[in-house]
């Protein structure tokens, strides 16, 4: 979140919550795609790449949750839900 220092504190928290929601959505979509690939017993290179990207999203989401400060608790709850 570049430039957050120049904004008022509430603006940073809102931007952080928006970023957390967006990343949560990506993680959820990746999980759905992986579930479908697993159901089809897909072991292709594409499936392995998707699994790697999902792991990266999960790591990034965990980092954002750890850094989350004073913001929208619903965004935090949604993000935690997508970690399982």
Buried (B, 14 or more C-beta within 10 A) or exposed (E): EEEEEEEEEEEBBBBBBBBBBEBBEBBBEBBEBBEEBEEEEEEEEEBEEBBEBBEEBBEEBEEBBEEBEEBBEEBBEBBBEBEE
